[in-house]
Amino acid sequence: MKKTSFFSNCGYTLIELLVAVAILGLVAAPIFTLFNSGFSSIAVAGRQSAAINLCREKMETVKAGDFDQLYDFYISNAGSPHVEDNIPGAPLFRRVTEVDVVNPANGSLPPGAEVLSVTVSVYWTSGSGEKSESLESRLARR
């Protein structure tokens, strides 16, 4: 009968350990790549969602205003495009609000209608360059 003890000379050789580590590396590398690409996709989607929310916020603010005040600020006083570089709570983004008078000459509007075209765009810098999201709406005199 052969006795085995905890401190025996039998064990793993260096070659066996190197092979095990290599196999572990081959299995773990794709998993880490998958996690990395997943986290970057989440970050991109988060910035895009934040940009859309900033567009919606400004669009609601503009549309809630009085038509004459908007016309005076954006059209009469040449306030369009209005650029906001320092958006509170969103330092990575730049928001541009453009308001133009819709031309009724193409026949799409009834005669005498006054309509403003409002475009809100939010820009941010990404690893692949500058990205943007935009919303466009129309605002008529009530």
WOGI-V639096 format. One line per field, one symbol per residue. ss: DSSP state (a for helix, b for strand, c for the rest). phi: phi as a letter, one per 20 degrees, with the letter a starting at -180 (. if undefined). burial: b if it has 16 or more other ideal C-beta (glycine too) atoms within 10 Angstrom, else e. A space follows every 10 residues. Layout:
BEGIN
ss=???
phi=???
burial=???
END
This chain:
BEGIN
ss=cccccccccc cccaaaaaaa aaaaaaaaaa aaaaaaaaaa aaaaaaaaaa aaaaaaaaaa aaaaccaaaa aaaaaacccc cbbbccbccb ccbbbbbbbb bccaaacccc ccccbbbbbb bbbbbbccbb bbbbbbbbbb cc
phi=.eedcfdfef aeefffffff ffffffefgf ffffffffff ffffffffff ffffffgfff ffffffgfff fffeefeled fdddedegnb fedcdcddcc efeffenedf fnfdcdedcd ccdbecfdoe dbccccbdcd fe
burial=eeeeeeeeee eeeeeeeeee eeeeeeeeee eeeeeeeeee eeeeeebbeb beebbeebbe ebeeeeeeeb bebbeeeeeb eeeeeeeeeb eebbbbbbbe ebeeeeeeee eeeebbebbb bbbbeeeeee eebebeeebe ee
END
